[in-house]
Amino acid sequence: MGPAVAPGRRAGGAAGVLQEVARSEGRPVCPVLFPLQEHDIETPYGLLHVVIRGSPKGNRPAILTYHDVGLNHKLCFNTFFNFEDMQEITKHFVVCHVDAPGQQVGASQFPQGYQFPSMEQLAAMLPSVVQHFG
């Protein structure tokens, strides 16, 4: 027996809710129009998987995202950043999606005895990302 779902709601967690919101707004969700670059960046507390959307041009500012607990950048932000109204905004920025250790799509299981970083350590990993991309 599957999880209970409130009447009129769809199962599927946060991604399902975001898709439902996008449908209810009546605005289309656009395909990804910007090039994606994936990087694994070494930090003092382990590797972070980073996906860069768009290309740095001149002094374009960056939007840095970090997903919710139990998600990754795709589940947490794809619907939002692919929403039609966001296209005008995102063409002026480089978007840097950070996935916590082992949370990216296709990640292998952690080795036996792996100690996942604390919230403070996860936050302390972000300056390495900023330094990496200058």
Buried (B, 14 or more C-beta within 10 A) or exposed (E): EEEEEEEEEEEEEBBBEBBBEBEEEEEEBEEEEBEEEEBEBEBEBBBBBBBBBBEBEEEEEBBBBBBEEEBBBBBBBBBBBBBEEBEEEBEEBBBBBBBBBBBBEEBEEEEEEEEEBEEEBBEBBBEBBEEBBE
